[in-house]
């Protein structure tokens, strides 16, 4: 499968079973694919960084506003529109996968749904920042991305 940049995907259940990480957002609710993941190709490996997308806009907007009100930056939660709805892109919950675990691209009426270009730029910039901080030993994600990366690269 060709993995296109700028789109969202769904991850296979076997990934979540295989890595067994309780900090990852659950894959399914009520037999529908959840959550949708924004996909970024890693520049140094065959990995893809998956950023969960949530439609719980009010919840994550309130969390973001609370962080900003304390005078802190909030690069872990990016608010924007996706597929005609308000959504939160949860960089704080990102994780790596290989193409093997990408199930399918997210579609609406059979057509892939792109993320708006300006929103893509912000997400990519913040993911890059999170990866740089993580590389310096600063934990900025809820998931243990170092552990997950080792698992994926060892396959």
N, C-alpha and C positions, 0 to 999 in steps of 0.2 A: 504494500500500500504506500502511495506517496503521501507523506505528511506535509501539508501546506502550512506555511507560516501565516499568522494573522487570523487564524480560525480557532475554534474550540473543538474539543474531542471528548470522548467518553473512554474510560479505562476499563479493562477487563477485570472481572471479579478475582481472577486468579492472582493478579498483582497484590491485592490487599491481603489475600490468604497467604501468599508466599512471603511477603515482607513482615507480616504480623506486627504492625505498628499501630498502637491504640490512639496515637495522636493524629492519624490521618482521618479526614472526613469520610464517613461511610459512603459506599458506592451506590447503594440502592435503597429506595424507599417505595413501598407499594408497587413493586415490580416495574418501576420506571427508572431509567438511568439518571442517577444523581451522584455527585454533582457534575456539571459541565466543567471542563478544564481548558483554560487558555494554554496554548502550547508554544514553547520557545525552544528552538534547537540550541543545544550547548555548542559553543564555539570550539571547545577543546576535546570533545569526545562524541560518541554516537548516542549520547543521552539527550532526552528532551525534558525540559523543566515544565511541569504542569502546575498551573496556578488555578486553584478552585474558584469557581464563580458562584455567588449566592444571590438569590432573588430576595433574601431577607434584608432589603435595602434599609428600612428604618432601624433595625437592630444594629447593623454595622455602621450606619451613619451616626447613630448615637455614640457608639464606642469610639469612632474616629473623632467626633466633636469633643468628647470627654478628654481624649489624649491631647488634642490641639489646645483645648482650654487651659491645660496645665503648662502650656508653652513648649510642649515637646513636638517634634516632627512626627508625622504618621505616614510612613512609606509602606507600611504593611497592609493597609486597607485602601484600595483605590475605588472611588465611586464613579460610576458612569452608566451609559445606556448600552444595552446589548439586546438585540432582537426585539427592539421596540419597547423594552421594559427597563426600569432602573435596576441596577445590579451593583454588587460589591465584588471586586476582584481581590482575593485573599492571598497576597504575596506571603504573608506571615504563615500560611499553610502550604506553601509550594513544596514539591517533591520531584525527584528524578525518576524517569522510566526509560526503558528501551522501547523501540518500535514494536517489539513483540507483544507488549502489554497495551498498546493503543488499539481499542476496539473499533471505533468508527468516528467519523467527523460528525459534528452536530449539524442537523439540517432542519429547515422549515419548508414544508411542501416539496421535499425532495431536493432542495437547493442548500448548499453549504452557507452558513450564516457568518459573515466576516465581523471582526471587531473593528470599530472605527479607527482610522489611521492615527488620529491624535491620542486616543486612548491607548493604542498599541505602544506609542512612543513612551508614554508615562510608565506603563507597566514594564516595558523592557528596561528602561532606565533604572527603575526601582529594583527589579530582579537582579540586574548587574550589580547594583549597590549592595544588596543583601548577600550576594555570592562573594563579593570582595570582603565585606565585614566577616562573613563566616570563614573565609580563608585566613583572616587574621586571628581567628579563635574567638570571635565575638558571636554568641548565639543570638540570632535574630528571628528564628522561625520556631514554631511549636514542634514541627517535625524534626527528627534527627537526620538532617540531610546528608551528613557525612556517612553515617551508617547505611542509609538507603543507597547512596552513591556507590559505596563499596560493594554492596550486594548486587547492584545492577551491573557494575563493571566486571564483577567476578563471574558472571554467567557466560 
